[in-house]
Amino acid sequence: MNVLVLHSHPVEESYGKALYKQTLDSLEKAGHAVDACDLYAEKFDPVLTRRDRLSYHDYPANSDLVKPYVERLKRAEGLVLVTPIWNFGFPAILKGYFDRVWLPGVSFDLVDGKVESRLRHIRKLAAVLTYGATPFRAFAAGNPPKKIVKRVLRAQINPLRPVTFLAHYDMNNCTAETRAKFLEKVKTAMERF
């Protein structure tokens, strides 16, 4: 399966980067063709400009400025997000990726006022996330990233398929042991993806 892995951490020596590398290695070990998309390394521009917004509903012109990313999304049969969670949301670069790449005509169509997915070719979805917050704090805040992955993205891809959701909470108080344990959990899950 062709798996698009979206990563959004700016620090090369980070634990987030270690999770990204483990995800890539495990998916490749499982026999998948991996499209590694490190948004920071690729210098993806997350800013939705005036031009982007004015052409937003005009497919295919709306995708001209992000054509390589649109093509990668269209080839994907699996999608994995590997990202930190900051302030109970995705980093701006990943949010900007969704704003600029998941466009009308690319990820959905509007038909008689209703949204119809164009991402049914993606058969599997997973997220590998790190939170500074504890599970309780994330729950108390409504855990928006979890809802985006398990409800919004899942609905756009295929609402009937399961989602692999892996989260290391309380990074502010983690230890070498908790990080190693979560890295092993990611390894196992991605080898089974």
C-alpha positions as CSV (number, residue, x, y, z in Angstrom):
1,M,0.0,0.0,0.0
2,N,1.2,3.6,-0.7
3,V,1.2,5.4,2.7
4,L,1.5,9.1,3.0
5,V,3.1,10.0,6.3
6,L,2.7,13.7,7.3
7,H,5.1,15.0,9.9
8,S,5.2,18.4,11.5
9,H,8.0,18.9,14.1
10,P,10.7,21.6,13.5
11,V,13.5,20.1,15.6
12,E,15.6,17.3,14.0
13,E,16.7,15.9,17.4
14,S,13.3,15.8,18.9
15,Y,11.4,12.8,20.2
16,G,8.8,13.7,17.6
17,K,11.4,13.2,14.9
18,A,12.3,9.8,16.5
19,L,8.6,8.8,16.3
20,Y,8.5,9.9,12.6
21,K,11.6,7.8,11.8
22,Q,10.2,4.8,13.7
23,T,6.9,5.1,11.8
24,L,8.7,5.2,8.4
25,D,10.9,2.3,9.3
26,S,8.0,0.1,10.6
27,L,5.8,0.9,7.6
28,E,8.6,0.0,5.2
29,K,9.4,-3.2,7.2
30,A,5.7,-4.1,6.7
31,G,6.1,-3.8,3.0
32,H,4.4,-0.5,2.3
33,A,5.6,2.1,-0.1
34,V,6.1,5.2,2.1
35,D,5.8,8.8,1.0
36,A,7.6,10.6,3.8
37,C,6.3,14.2,3.9
38,D,8.2,16.2,6.5
39,L,6.4,19.6,6.2
40,Y,9.2,21.6,7.9
41,A,12.0,19.9,5.9
42,E,10.1,20.5,2.7
43,K,9.5,24.2,3.7
44,F,5.8,23.8,3.1
45,D,4.1,27.3,3.1
46,P,1.0,26.9,5.4
47,V,-0.3,30.4,4.7
48,L,-3.7,30.5,2.8
49,T,-3.2,33.7,0.8
50,R,-5.8,36.0,-0.7
51,R,-5.1,34.3,-4.1
52,D,-5.7,30.8,-2.5
53,R,-8.9,31.9,-0.9
54,L,-10.3,33.6,-4.1
55,S,-9.7,30.5,-6.2
56,Y,-10.7,28.1,-3.3
57,H,-13.8,26.7,-5.1
58,D,-12.3,26.7,-8.6
59,Y,-11.0,23.2,-9.3
60,P,-8.4,22.5,-10.7
61,A,-7.0,26.1,-10.5
62,N,-7.4,26.0,-6.7
63,S,-4.6,23.4,-6.5
64,D,-2.1,25.0,-8.8
65,L,0.1,26.4,-6.0
66,V,0.2,23.0,-4.1
67,K,0.0,20.6,-7.0
68,P,2.8,18.3,-5.8
69,Y,1.1,17.9,-2.5
70,V,-2.3,17.2,-4.2
71,E,-0.7,14.5,-6.3
72,R,0.8,12.9,-3.3
73,L,-2.6,12.9,-1.5
74,K,-4.3,11.4,-4.6
75,R,-1.8,8.5,-4.7
76,A,-2.1,7.7,-1.0
77,E,-3.9,4.5,0.0
78,G,-3.0,5.0,3.7
79,L,-2.5,8.2,5.7
80,V,-0.5,8.6,8.9
81,L,0.0,11.8,10.9
82,V,3.0,12.0,13.2
83,T,2.8,15.3,15.0
84,P,3.0,17.0,18.4
85,I,-0.1,18.7,19.8
86,W,0.4,22.3,20.8
87,N,-2.2,24.2,22.7
88,F,-4.7,21.3,22.0
89,G,-4.2,21.7,18.2
90,F,-2.0,20.8,15.3
91,P,1.1,22.9,14.6
92,A,0.3,25.7,12.2
93,I,2.2,24.1,9.4
94,L,0.0,21.0,9.5
95,K,-3.2,23.0,9.9
96,G,-2.1,25.1,6.9
97,Y,-1.5,21.8,4.9
98,F,-5.1,20.8,5.5
99,D,-6.3,24.4,4.6
100,R,-4.2,24.5,1.4
101,V,-4.2,20.9,0.1
102,W,-7.6,19.4,1.2
103,L,-9.5,21.5,-1.3
104,P,-12.8,21.3,-3.1
105,G,-12.2,18.9,-6.1
106,V,-9.3,17.3,-4.2
107,S,-10.6,16.0,-0.9
108,F,-14.3,16.7,-1.3
109,D,-17.0,17.9,-3.7
110,L,-20.0,20.0,-2.9
111,V,-23.0,18.4,-4.6
112,D,-26.4,20.0,-4.0
113,G,-25.0,21.7,-0.9
114,K,-23.7,18.4,0.6
115,V,-20.1,17.4,1.0
116,E,-19.0,14.2,-0.8
117,S,-15.6,12.7,-0.1
118,R,-13.0,12.3,-2.8
119,L,-10.7,10.5,-0.5
120,R,-12.3,7.0,-0.5
121,H,-9.1,5.6,-2.1
122,I,-7.4,6.0,1.3
123,R,-8.1,2.8,3.1
124,K,-6.3,3.3,6.4
125,L,-5.8,6.2,8.8
126,A,-3.5,6.5,11.8
127,A,-2.2,9.2,14.1
128,V,0.9,9.2,16.3
129,L,0.6,12.2,18.6
130,T,2.4,13.7,21.6
131,Y,0.7,16.0,24.1
132,G,2.2,18.1,26.8
133,A,-1.1,17.7,28.6
134,T,-2.2,14.7,30.8
135,P,-5.0,12.6,29.4
136,F,-7.4,14.2,31.9
137,R,-6.5,17.8,30.8
138,A,-6.9,16.7,27.2
139,F,-10.3,15.2,28.0
140,A,-11.4,18.3,30.0
141,A,-10.5,20.5,27.0
142,G,-12.5,18.2,24.7
143,N,-9.4,16.8,23.0
144,P,-9.9,18.5,19.7
145,P,-7.0,16.7,17.9
146,K,-8.4,13.3,18.7
147,K,-11.8,14.4,17.5
148,I,-10.3,15.8,14.3
149,V,-8.6,12.5,13.6
150,K,-11.3,10.1,14.7
151,R,-14.3,12.0,13.5
152,V,-13.4,14.6,10.8
153,L,-10.6,12.9,8.9
154,R,-12.2,9.5,9.3
155,A,-15.5,10.8,7.9
156,Q,-13.7,12.3,4.9
157,I,-11.8,9.1,4.2
158,N,-14.2,6.4,5.2
159,P,-16.5,6.7,8.3
160,L,-16.8,2.9,8.6
161,R,-13.1,2.1,8.9
162,P,-11.2,1.9,12.2
163,V,-8.6,4.5,13.0
164,T,-5.3,3.7,14.7
165,F,-4.9,6.5,17.3
166,L,-1.7,6.5,19.4
167,A,-1.0,9.3,21.8
168,H,1.8,9.9,24.4
169,Y,0.3,12.2,26.9
170,D,2.1,14.3,29.6
171,M,5.3,14.8,27.7
172,N,6.1,17.6,30.2
173,N,6.6,14.8,32.8
174,C,7.7,11.9,30.6
175,T,10.7,9.7,31.3
176,A,13.1,7.7,29.1
177,E,11.0,4.7,30.0
178,T,7.7,6.1,28.9
179,R,9.2,7.4,25.7
180,A,10.8,4.0,24.9
181,K,7.5,2.2,25.7
182,F,5.6,4.5,23.4
183,L,8.2,4.2,20.6
184,E,7.8,0.4,20.9
185,K,4.0,0.7,20.7
186,V,4.3,2.8,17.5
187,K,6.7,0.3,16.1
188,T,4.3,-2.6,16.6
189,A,1.2,-0.7,15.4
190,M,2.9,0.5,12.2
191,E,4.3,-2.9,11.4
192,R,0.6,-4.1,11.5
193,F,-0.8,-1.1,9.6
